[in-house]
Amino acid sequence: MPEVSRFLGIVIAMFYREHEPAHFHAIYGEHEITVEIESGLVKGQFPRRALRHVLEWYELHRDDLREDWRLARERRPLRKIAPLE
């Protein structure tokens, strides 16, 4: 699973062979969620504070995520996205 960002113990990644809709995975310890890039819909369970961080990061980098999704669909290397500071 290609990692596109990492911050505060949270790993953000995308798979190359993924299904629509466009989404990314966030992993924090034993917790994992998926977040749809267009709608922000979250599937899965995450600690509340970590979820807030992921959603804040998502809002800042939605265009970057769209671009990485396009690259993944073309099976090209994904770009790293700046972590939440």
All heavy atoms as an XYZ file, in Angstrom:
730
protein
N       0.861     -1.179      0.000
C       0.000      0.000      0.000
C       0.898      1.231      0.000
O       1.564      1.485      0.993
C      -0.913     -0.038      1.221
C      -1.727      1.178      1.415
S      -3.002      1.149      2.710
C      -2.541     -0.097      3.841
N       0.946      1.989     -1.093
C       1.796      3.176     -1.150
C       1.361      4.252     -0.157
O       0.207      4.673     -0.131
C       1.638      3.658     -2.584
C       1.203      2.457     -3.344
C       0.367      1.666     -2.382
N       2.311      4.686      0.637
C       2.080      5.731      1.636
C       2.218      7.089      0.973
O       3.201      7.348      0.289
C       3.121      5.571      2.742
C       2.991      6.555      3.861
C       4.039      6.327      4.934
O       4.178      5.174      5.400
O       4.719      7.304      5.294
N       1.234      7.964      1.194
C       1.315      9.310      0.626
C       1.609     10.365      1.684
O       2.096     11.444      1.357
C       0.054      9.691     -0.196
C      -0.081      8.796     -1.411
C      -1.197      9.670      0.624
N       1.339     10.048      2.956
C       1.652     10.989      4.030
C       1.682     10.245      5.362
O       1.120      9.147      5.484
C       0.617     12.120      4.084
O       1.063     13.178      4.904
N       2.332     10.867      6.340
C       2.402     10.306      7.686
C       2.524     11.477      8.669
O       3.358     12.357      8.492
C       3.619      9.393      7.804
C       3.794      8.770      9.176
C       5.084      7.970      9.249
N       5.026      6.801      8.383
C       4.839      5.564      8.824
N       4.690      5.339     10.116
N       4.810      4.553      7.980
N       1.675     11.465      9.699
C       1.728     12.512     10.715
C       1.048     12.017     11.988
O       0.076     11.272     11.927
C       1.057     13.810     10.224
C      -0.341     13.630      9.698
C      -1.434     13.713     10.537
C      -0.552     13.363      8.360
C      -2.724     13.538     10.059
C      -1.840     13.183      7.861
C      -2.928     13.271      8.719
N       1.580     12.414     13.117
C       1.001     12.116     14.427
C       0.664     10.636     14.604
O      -0.343     10.277     15.199
C      -0.250     12.977     14.660
C      -0.053     14.491     14.522
C      -1.374     15.215     14.544
C       0.876     15.003     15.622
N       1.482      9.759     14.026
C       1.245      8.323     14.131
C       0.204      7.783     13.171
O      -0.145      6.607     13.221
N      -0.297      8.629     12.278
C      -1.320      8.252     11.298
C      -0.644      8.073      9.942
O       0.123      8.938      9.510
C      -2.411      9.340     11.197
C      -3.079      9.546     12.564
C      -3.430      8.988     10.115
C      -3.903     10.814     12.663
N      -0.937      6.979      9.274
C      -0.419      6.729      7.931
C      -1.563      6.887      6.936
O      -2.641      6.312      7.123
C       0.178      5.307      7.814
C       0.620      5.015      6.388
C       1.326      5.126      8.794
N      -1.320      7.677      5.894
C      -2.288      7.882      4.821
C      -1.762      7.143      3.595
O      -0.606      7.337      3.202
C      -2.467      9.374      4.485
C      -2.812     10.190      5.738
C      -3.499      9.552      3.374
C      -4.142      9.893      6.363
N      -2.608      6.312      2.987
C      -2.156      5.491      1.862
C      -3.271      5.309      0.835
O      -4.450      5.516      1.139
C      -1.693      4.132      2.373
N      -2.845      4.905     -0.364
C      -3.770      4.541     -1.441
C      -3.268      3.254     -2.068
O      -2.063      3.039     -2.165
C      -3.807      5.615     -2.524
C      -4.590      6.826     -2.187
S      -4.692      7.906     -3.644
C      -5.440      9.322     -2.888
N      -4.206      2.433     -2.521
C      -3.866      1.224     -3.263
C      -3.929      1.533     -4.755
O      -4.712      2.382     -5.181
C      -4.857      0.100     -2.962
C      -4.733     -0.477     -1.588
C      -5.671     -0.170     -0.616
C      -3.696     -1.326     -1.266
C      -5.577     -0.715      0.654
C      -3.591     -1.879      0.002
C      -4.527     -1.571      0.959
N      -3.150      0.814     -5.536
C      -3.197      0.992     -6.984
C      -4.414      0.320     -7.608
O      -4.970      0.820     -8.560
C      -1.919      0.451     -7.640
C      -0.765      1.415     -7.488
C       0.214      1.206     -6.537
C      -0.679      2.538     -8.297
C       1.266      2.093     -6.396
C       0.366      3.432     -8.164
C       1.341      3.197     -7.212
O       2.372      4.088     -7.071
N      -4.822     -0.807     -7.101
C      -5.957     -1.535     -7.684
C      -7.209     -1.336     -6.845
O      -7.743     -2.285     -6.288
C      -5.616     -3.018     -7.777
C      -4.503     -3.287     -8.732
C      -4.246     -4.752     -8.835
N      -3.242     -4.985     -9.849
C      -2.965     -6.142    -10.350
N      -3.607     -7.213     -9.944
N      -2.033     -6.262    -11.260
N      -7.661     -0.128     -6.757
C      -8.814      0.193     -5.918
C     -10.063      0.403     -6.749
O     -10.013      0.679     -7.936
C      -8.545      1.443     -5.089
C      -7.738      1.183     -3.853
C      -8.521      0.499     -2.744
O      -9.519     -0.201     -2.999
O      -8.101      0.648     -1.603
N     -11.173      0.318     -6.074
C     -12.488      0.516     -6.667
C     -12.915      1.964     -6.483
O     -12.396      2.674     -5.629
C     -13.488     -0.416     -5.964
C     -13.471     -0.221     -4.477
N     -14.182      0.786     -3.856
C     -12.782     -0.852     -3.486
C     -13.963      0.743     -2.548
N     -13.105     -0.243     -2.301
N     -13.841      2.385     -7.314
C     -14.465      3.702     -7.126
C     -15.419      3.602     -5.945
O     -15.853      2.513     -5.604
C     -15.233      4.103     -8.397
C     -14.343      4.313     -9.602
C     -13.491      5.571     -9.545
O     -13.850      6.511     -8.798
O     -12.475      5.615    -10.242
N     -15.784      4.674     -5.298
C     -15.363      6.045     -5.540
C     -13.932      6.288     -5.043
O     -13.407      5.522     -4.228
C     -16.375      6.870     -4.745
C     -16.786      5.991     -3.623
C     -16.735      4.579     -4.176
N     -13.347      7.378     -5.527
C     -11.991      7.760     -5.129
C     -11.929      7.904     -3.609
O     -12.792      8.550     -3.008
C     -11.611      9.073     -5.799
N     -10.909      7.290     -3.008
C     -10.792      7.335     -1.553
C      -9.344      7.074     -1.136
O      -8.513      6.691     -1.953
C     -11.709      6.301     -0.903
C     -11.338      4.900     -1.247
N     -11.710      4.311     -2.446
C     -10.619      3.970     -0.592
C     -11.237      3.086     -2.492
N     -10.560      2.848     -1.378
N      -9.075      7.319      0.139
C      -7.775      6.980      0.704
C      -7.995      6.232      2.008
O      -9.093      6.258      2.581
C      -6.898      8.228      0.903
C      -7.424      9.223      1.897
C      -7.063      9.155      3.236
C      -8.264     10.250      1.492
C      -7.536     10.078      4.149
C      -8.746     11.184      2.403
C      -8.376     11.094      3.731
N      -6.946      5.577      2.463
C      -6.972      4.832      3.717
C      -6.167      5.604      4.760
O      -5.124      6.174      4.442
C      -6.339      3.453      3.538
C      -7.072      2.603      2.572
N      -7.950      1.622      2.963
C      -7.087      2.593      1.210
C      -8.454      1.039      1.888
N      -7.943      1.613      0.813
N      -6.648      5.609      5.980
C      -5.902      6.161      7.106
C      -5.779      5.051      8.147
O      -6.769      4.384      8.473
C      -6.619      7.376      7.698
N      -4.562      4.844      8.636
C      -4.278      3.778      9.598
C      -3.636      4.403     10.829
O      -2.700      5.204     10.716
C      -3.341      2.732      8.975
C      -3.987      2.163      7.707
C      -3.006      1.628      9.962
C      -3.027      1.799      6.646
N      -4.165      4.023     11.973
C      -3.651      4.529     13.252
C      -3.683      3.360     14.230
O      -4.757      2.952     14.684
C      -4.523      5.680     13.741
C      -4.063      6.323     15.020
C      -2.872      7.039     15.070
C      -4.830      6.231     16.176
C      -2.458      7.646     16.245
C      -4.429      6.837     17.347
C      -3.245      7.543     17.384
O      -2.839      8.149     18.547
N      -2.504      2.766     14.479
C      -2.465      1.576     15.323
C      -3.277      0.471     14.694
O      -3.105      0.151     13.518
N      -4.201     -0.100     15.446
C      -5.038     -1.183     14.920
C      -6.307     -0.664     14.232
O      -7.115     -1.453     13.760
C      -5.422     -2.160     16.045
C      -6.380     -1.600     17.064
C      -5.713     -0.819     18.205
O      -4.490     -0.620     18.188
O      -6.440     -0.397     19.110
N      -6.465      0.650     14.147
C      -7.651      1.261     13.540
C      -7.394      1.612     12.085
O      -6.292      2.029     11.726
C      -8.045      2.536     14.290
C      -8.258      2.327     15.753
N      -9.413      1.781     16.254
C      -7.457      2.555     16.804
C      -9.315      1.690     17.567
N      -8.133      2.160     17.921
N      -8.419      1.448     11.256
C      -8.311      1.851      9.850
C      -9.650      2.391      9.377
O     -10.708      1.858      9.708
C      -7.902      0.676      8.960
C      -7.728      1.082      7.514
C      -7.155     -0.007      6.635
O      -6.717     -1.045      7.146
O      -7.161      0.200      5.401
N      -9.564      3.485      8.610
C     -10.748      4.067      7.983
C     -10.452      4.299      6.502
O      -9.290      4.333      6.092
C     -11.184      5.400      8.632
C     -10.053      6.436      8.595
C     -11.702      5.175     10.039
C     -10.456      7.827      9.054
N     -11.511      4.466      5.732
C     -11.391      4.984      4.378
C     -12.184      6.283      4.334
O     -13.205      6.432      5.026
C     -11.935      4.003      3.313
O     -13.306      3.749      3.565
C     -11.136      2.717      3.298
N     -11.678      7.230      3.545
C     -12.337      8.529      3.399
C     -12.522      8.784      1.907
O     -11.544      8.757      1.144
C     -11.498      9.665      4.032
C     -12.207     11.009      3.872
C     -11.213      9.377      5.502
N     -13.758      9.000      1.487
C     -14.038      9.324      0.092
C     -13.540     10.732     -0.192
O     -13.811     11.665      0.573
C     -15.525      9.218     -0.202
C     -16.029      7.800     -0.209
C     -17.481      7.680     -0.600
O     -18.072      8.670     -1.111
O     -18.044      6.593     -0.381
N     -12.824     10.880     -1.280
C     -12.179     12.157     -1.583
C     -13.190     13.237     -1.929
O     -13.045     14.376     -1.494
C     -11.130     11.974     -2.696
C     -10.000     11.071     -2.176
C     -10.590     13.320     -3.176
C      -9.013     10.610     -3.211
N     -14.230     12.921     -2.671
C     -15.185     13.956     -3.065
C     -16.154     14.324     -1.945
O     -16.432     15.497     -1.734
C     -15.955     13.530     -4.314
C     -15.092     13.428     -5.545
C     -14.295     14.697     -5.848
O     -14.838     15.813     -5.701
O     -13.125     14.575     -6.230
N     -16.651     13.351     -1.222
C     -17.707     13.607     -0.234
C     -17.203     13.749      1.194
O     -17.885     14.311      2.047
C     -18.736     12.485     -0.266
O     -18.159     11.280      0.226
N     -16.028     13.184      1.490
C     -15.538     13.176      2.870
C     -16.173     12.095      3.719
O     -15.930     12.037      4.931
N     -16.980     11.219      3.114
C     -17.628     10.130      3.841
C     -16.571      9.202      4.436
O     -15.664      8.761      3.739
C     -18.550      9.343      2.914
C     -19.251      8.140      3.535
C     -20.277      8.609      4.553
C     -19.913      7.308      2.456
N     -16.707      8.923      5.726
C     -15.757      8.077      6.447
C     -16.390      6.717      6.710
O     -17.522      6.642      7.177
C     -15.357      8.728      7.794
C     -14.460      7.808      8.603
C     -14.689     10.073      7.564
N     -15.633      5.653      6.421
C     -16.062      4.292      6.742
C     -15.015      3.674      7.646
O     -13.822      3.739      7.353
C     -16.212      3.461      5.471
C     -17.325      3.947      4.578
C     -17.445      3.090      3.345
C     -18.536      3.650      2.447
N     -18.581      2.945      1.163
N     -15.480      3.088      8.735
C     -14.580      2.462      9.692
C     -14.575      3.209     11.017
O     -15.308      4.189     11.192
N     -13.764      2.733     11.930
C     -13.691      3.302     13.279
C     -12.298      3.862     13.536
O     -11.301      3.234     13.183
C     -13.999      2.222     14.320
C     -15.395      1.666     14.223
C     -16.449      2.688     14.605
O     -16.275      3.437     15.556
N     -17.539      2.723     13.864
N     -12.245      5.028     14.166
C     -10.995      5.700     14.473
C     -11.182      6.438     15.792
O     -12.282      6.927     16.074
C     -10.724      6.739     13.368
C      -9.369      6.685     12.741
C      -8.798      5.503     12.329
C      -8.658      7.858     12.527
C      -7.563      5.465     11.714
C      -7.423      7.837     11.912
C      -6.873      6.636     11.508
N     -10.134      6.584     16.577
C     -10.249      7.428     17.772
C     -10.638      8.857     17.361
O     -10.181      9.363     16.329
C      -8.843      7.384     18.374
C      -8.248      6.110     17.857
C      -8.821      5.943     16.479
N     -11.479      9.474     18.141
C     -12.042     10.784     17.807
C     -10.974     11.826     17.466
O     -11.073     12.533     16.467
C     -12.914     11.279     18.963
C     -13.630     12.577     18.653
C     -14.630     12.928     19.702
N     -15.699     11.929     19.621
C     -16.429     11.513     20.648
N     -16.222     11.996     21.842
N     -17.363     10.622     20.483
N      -9.950     11.930     18.289
C      -8.917     12.950     18.061
C      -8.156     12.677     16.756
O      -7.893     13.587     15.977
C      -7.950     12.986     19.241
C      -6.950     14.087     19.153
C      -6.159     14.176     20.423
N      -5.274     15.323     20.363
C      -4.398     15.600     21.262
N      -4.268     14.828     22.327
N      -3.625     16.653     21.147
N      -7.802     11.418     16.498
C      -7.102     11.056     15.265
C      -7.993     11.336     14.051
O      -7.513     11.812     13.018
C      -6.678      9.590     15.306
N      -9.280     11.069     14.170
C     -10.211     11.346     13.077
C     -10.249     12.836     12.767
O     -10.233     13.236     11.599
C     -11.611     10.833     13.422
C     -12.684     11.106     12.370
C     -12.339     10.457     11.038
C     -14.042     10.629     12.870
N     -10.281     13.671     13.797
C     -10.264     15.125     13.575
C      -9.017     15.541     12.797
O      -9.083     16.368     11.890
C     -10.334     15.880     14.905
C     -11.726     15.973     15.476
C     -11.843     17.033     16.563
N     -10.804     16.976     17.564
C     -10.884     16.311     18.719
N     -11.970     15.631     19.008
N      -9.891     16.332     19.577
N      -7.862     14.960     13.149
C      -6.617     15.279     12.448
C      -6.684     14.845     10.984
O      -6.271     15.591     10.087
C      -5.420     14.616     13.125
C      -5.111     15.155     14.478
N      -4.999     16.504     14.756
C      -4.875     14.518     15.643
C      -4.714     16.678     16.030
N      -4.636     15.482     16.595
N      -7.196     13.659     10.727
C      -7.298     13.166      9.350
C      -8.219     14.070      8.537
O      -7.896     14.454      7.403
C      -7.799     11.704      9.305
C      -8.172     11.292      7.886
C      -6.750     10.770      9.881
N      -9.354     14.438      9.091
C     -10.301     15.270      8.348
C      -9.767     16.678      8.129
O     -10.002     17.288      7.070
C     -11.658     15.289      9.049
C     -12.374     13.938      9.062
C     -13.683     14.032      9.836
C     -12.590     13.396      7.658
N      -9.019     17.218      9.079
C      -8.382     18.527      8.891
C      -7.369     18.439      7.746
O      -7.329     19.305      6.860
C      -7.701     18.963     10.182
C      -7.001     20.299     10.069
C      -6.286     20.706     11.348
O      -6.463     20.052     12.394
O      -5.523     21.688     11.279
N      -6.534     17.389      7.757
C      -5.536     17.185      6.708
C      -6.218     17.011      5.351
O      -5.794     17.592      4.349
C      -4.687     15.967      7.062
C      -3.676     15.605      6.048
C      -2.406     16.110      5.924
C      -3.830     14.656      4.989
N      -1.772     15.533      4.859
C      -2.624     14.636      4.259
C      -4.863     13.825      4.586
C      -2.435     13.813      3.168
C      -4.682     13.008      3.489
C      -3.478     13.003      2.788
N      -7.287     16.227      5.320
C      -8.055     15.982      4.097
C      -8.560     17.289      3.488
O      -8.443     17.515      2.283
C      -9.202     15.024      4.430
C     -10.387     15.099      3.516
C     -10.365     14.520      2.252
C     -11.554     15.745      3.923
C     -11.467     14.580      1.419
C     -12.656     15.808      3.101
C     -12.613     15.234      1.844
O     -13.694     15.297      1.027
N      -9.108     18.169      4.305
C      -9.627     19.448      3.808
C      -8.511     20.286      3.186
O      -8.729     20.976      2.192
C     -10.315     20.230      4.930
C     -11.631     19.644      5.364
C     -12.692     19.677      4.273
O     -12.658     20.562      3.386
O     -13.563     18.798      4.295
N      -7.320     20.224      3.749
C      -6.184     20.994      3.235
C      -5.622     20.421      1.935
O      -5.013     21.153      1.150
C      -5.063     21.034      4.279
C      -5.358     21.783      5.568
C      -4.272     21.518      6.587
C      -5.495     23.278      5.289
N      -5.810     19.127      1.708
C      -5.117     18.460      0.603
C      -6.041     17.714     -0.357
O      -5.605     16.793     -1.042
C      -4.079     17.487      1.174
C      -3.022     18.189      1.958
N      -2.055     18.965      1.363
C      -2.800     18.249      3.287
C      -1.272     19.464      2.301
N      -1.711     19.053      3.471
N      -7.274     18.125     -0.452
C      -8.222     17.426     -1.311
C      -7.754     17.392     -2.772
O      -7.831     16.366     -3.434
C      -9.604     18.055     -1.215
C     -10.671     17.188     -1.870
C     -12.029     17.779     -1.779
N     -12.440     17.880     -0.388
C     -13.642     18.272     -0.018
N     -14.543     18.589     -0.921
N     -13.962     18.346      1.243
N      -7.233     18.508     -3.289
C      -6.754     18.528     -4.678
C      -5.565     17.591     -4.866
O      -5.468     16.900     -5.885
C      -6.381     19.942     -5.111
C      -7.596     20.842     -5.282
O      -8.716     20.317     -5.478
O      -7.433     22.075     -5.213
N      -4.653     17.556     -3.900
C      -3.506     16.643     -3.964
C      -3.982     15.190     -3.957
O      -3.423     14.347     -4.669
C      -2.567     16.864     -2.777
C      -1.965     18.252     -2.754
O      -1.591     18.760     -3.824
O      -1.868     18.822     -1.653
N      -4.995     14.895     -3.175
C      -5.540     13.540     -3.121
C      -6.182     13.148     -4.446
O      -6.030     12.017     -4.908
C      -6.547     13.422     -1.975
C      -5.922     13.430     -0.585
C      -6.954     13.784      0.467
C      -5.268     12.090     -0.294
N      -6.889     14.076     -5.062
C      -7.476     13.808     -6.381
C      -6.379     13.460     -7.390
O      -6.526     12.543     -8.191
C      -8.255     15.017     -6.879
C      -9.578     15.227     -6.214
C     -10.314     16.409     -6.865
N     -11.488     16.733     -6.109
C     -11.656     17.873     -5.438
N     -10.723     18.804     -5.441
N     -12.769     18.088     -4.771
N      -5.295     14.215     -7.345
C      -4.187     13.966     -8.269
C      -3.543     12.602     -8.002
O      -3.247     11.853     -8.939
C      -3.139     15.077     -8.158
C      -1.925     14.876     -9.026
C      -2.211     14.863    -10.527
O      -3.308     15.269    -10.960
O      -1.328     14.416    -11.280
N      -3.326     12.258     -6.750
C      -2.755     10.950     -6.438
C      -3.699      9.825     -6.856
O      -3.255      8.779     -7.314
C      -2.395     10.837     -4.952
C      -0.954     11.236     -4.678
O      -0.195     11.475     -5.641
O      -0.579     11.275     -3.499
N      -5.004     10.028     -6.704
C      -5.955      9.005     -7.154
C      -5.816      8.795     -8.669
O      -5.785      7.668     -9.146
C      -7.385      9.407     -6.797
C      -8.376      8.377     -7.226
C      -9.137      8.385     -8.361
C      -8.701      7.165     -6.543
N      -9.919      7.253     -8.422
C      -9.667      6.491     -7.314
C      -8.266      6.591     -5.349
C     -10.214      5.265     -6.945
C      -8.810      5.376     -4.974
C      -9.768      4.719     -5.763
N      -5.718      9.902     -9.418
C      -5.536      9.808    -10.868
C      -4.252      9.040    -11.198
O      -4.249      8.145    -12.046
C      -5.494     11.200    -11.495
C      -5.416     11.184    -13.018
C      -5.207     12.578    -13.588
N      -3.915     13.136    -13.222
C      -2.748     12.783    -13.775
N      -2.706     11.876    -14.724
N      -1.622     13.360    -13.393
N      -3.168      9.369    -10.501
C      -1.896      8.672    -10.733
C      -2.024      7.186    -10.404
O      -1.505      6.334    -11.138
C      -0.789      9.310     -9.887
C      -0.368     10.721    -10.303
C       0.563     11.325     -9.249
C       0.277     10.735    -11.676
N      -2.694      6.861     -9.322
C      -2.868      5.451     -8.938
C      -3.649      4.698    -10.011
O      -3.304      3.559    -10.344
C      -3.575      5.354     -7.588
N      -4.680      5.307    -10.551
C      -5.475      4.661    -11.602
C      -4.639      4.416    -12.852
O      -4.883      3.478    -13.589
C      -6.705      5.507    -11.951
C      -7.649      5.767    -10.785
C      -8.174      4.514    -10.186
N      -9.187      3.935    -11.059
C      -9.807      2.805    -10.818
N      -9.533      2.122     -9.744
N     -10.703      2.349    -11.652
N      -3.642      5.278    -13.077
C      -2.737      5.118    -14.225
C      -1.526      4.251    -13.874
O      -0.633      4.093    -14.689
C      -2.270      6.497    -14.706
C      -3.385      7.346    -15.261
C      -2.947      8.764    -15.594
O      -1.764      9.109    -15.394
O      -3.806      9.542    -16.055
N      -1.508      3.735    -12.634
C      -0.406      2.904    -12.134
C       0.938      3.624    -12.214
O       1.962      3.050    -12.548
C      -0.353      1.575    -12.854
C      -1.640      0.808    -12.727
C      -1.428     -0.669    -12.783
N      -2.634     -1.449    -12.992
C      -3.621     -1.595    -12.143
N      -3.595     -0.982    -11.000
N      -4.663     -2.350    -12.415
N       0.907      4.910    -11.893
C       2.120      5.728    -11.859
C       2.474      6.004    -10.402
O       1.615      5.902     -9.515
C       1.881      7.024    -12.622
C       1.650      6.742    -14.114
C       1.270      7.961    -14.910
N       2.170      9.072    -14.683
C       1.836     10.339    -14.938
N       0.651     10.641    -15.410
N       2.700     11.302    -14.712
N       3.722      6.356    -10.124
C       4.118      6.645     -8.738
C       3.288      7.780     -8.138
O       3.016      8.789     -8.796
C       5.587      7.051     -8.864
C       6.039      6.472    -10.155
C       4.834      6.468    -11.059
N       2.891      7.587     -6.889
C       2.118      8.610     -6.189
C       3.050      9.669     -5.637
O       4.199      9.398     -5.314
C       1.318      7.973     -5.055
C       0.382      6.839     -5.458
C      -0.385      6.346     -4.247
C      -0.547      7.255     -6.562
N       2.523     10.879     -5.504
C       3.298     11.971     -4.928
C       3.087     11.993     -3.421
O       1.978     11.739     -2.935
C       2.840     13.307     -5.519
C       3.040     13.387     -7.028
C       2.514     14.684     -7.590
N       1.230     15.005     -6.982
C       0.706     16.212     -6.922
N       1.316     17.223     -7.438
N      -0.454     16.412     -6.352
N       4.126     12.322     -2.690
C       4.002     12.517     -1.247
C       3.224     13.801     -1.004
O       3.364     14.782     -1.756
C       5.365     12.604     -0.581
C       6.155     11.319     -0.648
C       5.559     10.290      0.262
C       6.434      9.050      0.283
N       5.904      7.999      1.109
N       2.414     13.804      0.024
C       1.620     14.977      0.404
C       2.096     15.421      1.781
O       2.321     14.599      2.666
C       0.111     14.645      0.416
C      -0.335     14.168     -0.973
C      -0.697     15.860      0.871
C      -1.781     13.689     -1.033
N       2.246     16.716      1.952
C       2.754     17.283      3.203
C       1.921     16.809      4.394
O       0.690     16.725      4.301
C       2.750     18.806      3.138
N       2.576     16.520      5.498
C       1.842     16.104      6.704
C       1.122     17.272      7.354
O       1.377     18.441      7.034
C       2.947     15.567      7.614
C       4.171     16.308      7.184
C       4.019     16.537      5.704
N       0.239     16.952      8.265
C      -0.434     17.963      9.079
C       0.579     18.523     10.054
O       1.318     17.769     10.698
C      -1.606     17.332      9.833
C      -2.485     18.274     10.633
C      -3.220     19.238      9.692
C      -3.490     17.492     11.443
N       0.663     19.822     10.146
C       1.628     20.452     11.068
C       0.931     21.100     12.227
O      -0.162     21.485     12.164
C       2.466     21.469     10.314
C       3.320     20.801      9.266
C       4.212     21.777      8.546
O       4.428     22.886      9.067
O       4.689     21.433      7.470
